[in-house]
Amino acid sequence: MSAIQPKIGEPVSDELALVQAAKKGDVSAFEELVKRYDRNVFRIAQHITQNREDAEDVVQDAFLKAYSNLEQFQGQSKFYTWLVRIAVNEALMKLRRRRPERTVSLDEDVKTEEDSVPREIADWSPNPEQLYKQAELKDILTRTIQGLPPSFRTVFVLRDVEGLSTEETAEALGLSIPAVKSRLLRARLQLRERLSRYFKKRESGDGQK
Amino acid sequence: MKCSEFLQELTNYLDGALDDRTKSELEDHLAWCHNCYVVCDTTKKTIEIYRDSELYELPDDLRTRLRSAIMSKCQQRKKTQESL
């Protein structure tokens, strides 16, 4: 079995030049950065907050905060990693506001009942995504990932959906690399376990609904 | 290699982040342990399905609206800074 192919990102060679120009007051250079990353920030925000309005606010607040604090960006990391860190913090703040009764922290090392031991061990249909209509599939995927603790789904989204490296994810979340790896493993296994209910081969063996 | 050891290395394996020796030990285990093979294969599919799912795409009209709100606030901030 081969490793997962990483997502190929857009070239970022001109990114530093755009940041420098924006620092000097060129607002259109900053707009270019917004265009480049607004979709990613929206996706991350929506995954964390699970709320469309909150995600819209996070996109605005994160970019505005980045613009206001551009001077603090030293270029040691990618601009995108720095932006993601701001966006994740904004999104977590929204989540805490909505759920004051529950502590929401990336540091929590959540123990869940269905931790890392796989229980559902059944082959999946050859093309599981074709078992459902597009909208149905999206609904299944959304509900499934929403069931993960915030600290797990944040790591999963950054690593596996957005394609950040383990090091970038650790930097963006202020976590150690072992902490990222441990959360990622458990997030992946829990999602797998839950999706198996929908995607495992049917009794008839033809994989069709 | 035991199944529990395999599981601990699963993420590194799927990310292609293992040295050759550990990778080959893992693949030996996969060759005879059907359960671990299934867990590995379905975990890989889980990741690929999410990665390709296009969940939470930003609709064009909302995108335009958000960008124009962001840029107008940036312009305001710039003016405030210039006037200081």
Interface residues (C-beta under 8 A of the other chain):
Chain A: M1 A3 I4 K7 G25 V27 F30 E31 V34 K35 D38 R39 F42 R43 Q46 H47 A55 E56 V59 Q60 F63 L64 Y67 S68 S116 V117 P118 I121 A122 D123 W124 P128 E129 L137 K138 L141 T142 I145 F156 D160 V161 G163 T166 K181 L184 L185 R188 L189 L191 R192 L195 S196 F199
Chain B: L7 Q8 L10 T11 N12 Y13 L14 D15 G16 A17 E27 L30 N35 Y37 V38 V39 C40 D41 T42 T43 K44 K45 T46 I47 E48 I49 Y50 R51 D52 S53 E54 L55 Y56 E57 L58 L62 R63 L66 R67 A69 I70 M71 K73 C74 Q75 R77 K78 E82
